[in-house]
Amino acid sequence: MKELNLRIPSMHDEMSAKKVASIIEGIRGIEDVNVDFQSGTVNVFYDENQVIDEKIKYVITKNGFEIK
């Protein structure tokens, strides 16, 4: 299992944090997601044999969230 730490400044409230978590959880190979909208950070734990970090980032940005 690998960990990916992201900063998503456009995630500014609980509703957007839930949306980001839901988007990520829908990706095959995701093991766990920890979202903190106050700091704008997301920690993603995933199976590197099923998904790569570029795909996770792509899906997040495709859904309208900017990653820094």
C-alpha atoms as one frame of an Amber mdcrd trajectory, in Angstrom:
protein
   0.000   0.000   0.000   1.231   3.480  -0.902   0.322   6.887   0.467  -0.346
  10.013  -1.574  -0.573  13.404   0.161  -2.302  16.194  -1.734  -3.143  19.828
  -1.103  -6.479  20.887  -2.578  -7.047  24.596  -1.824 -10.484  24.668  -3.491
 -11.754  22.218  -0.863 -12.933  24.882   1.583 -15.867  23.387   3.487 -17.249
  20.093   4.751 -19.444  19.576   1.700 -16.557  19.918  -0.763 -14.425  17.664
   1.461 -17.114  14.976   1.327 -17.296  15.338  -2.442 -13.514  14.940  -2.789
 -13.575  11.875  -0.526 -16.436  10.357  -2.521 -14.640  10.986  -5.818 -11.469
   9.310  -4.572 -13.263   6.395  -2.900 -14.890   5.611  -6.245 -11.525   4.764
  -7.787 -10.633   1.082  -7.887  -7.662   0.280  -5.657  -8.282   2.958  -3.028
  -7.830   1.573   0.485  -8.512   4.654   2.655  -8.980   8.427   2.345  -8.443
  11.045   5.063  -9.720  14.522   4.207  -9.164  17.725   6.218 -10.920  20.708
   4.642  -9.522  23.142   7.236  -5.965  22.501   6.064  -7.042  21.628   2.510
  -5.198  18.317   2.614  -6.031  14.802   1.534  -4.148  11.620   2.403  -4.898
   8.725   0.089  -3.835   5.153   0.778  -3.985   2.927  -2.272  -2.912  -0.380
  -3.784  -0.176   0.517  -6.277  -0.927  -2.712  -8.174  -4.414  -1.433  -9.044
  -4.036   2.336  -9.479  -1.272   4.914  -9.959  -1.090   8.321  -8.315  -1.433
  10.129 -11.662  -4.868   8.542 -12.152  -5.975   9.688  -8.685  -4.834  13.243
  -9.434  -6.483  13.164 -12.865  -9.856  12.093 -11.465  -9.753  14.825  -8.805
  -8.926  17.591 -11.302 -11.443  16.251 -13.830 -14.104  16.828 -11.176 -13.180
  20.499 -10.780 -10.716  20.505  -7.897  -7.282  22.064  -8.264  -4.289  20.261
  -6.776  -1.273  22.228  -5.555
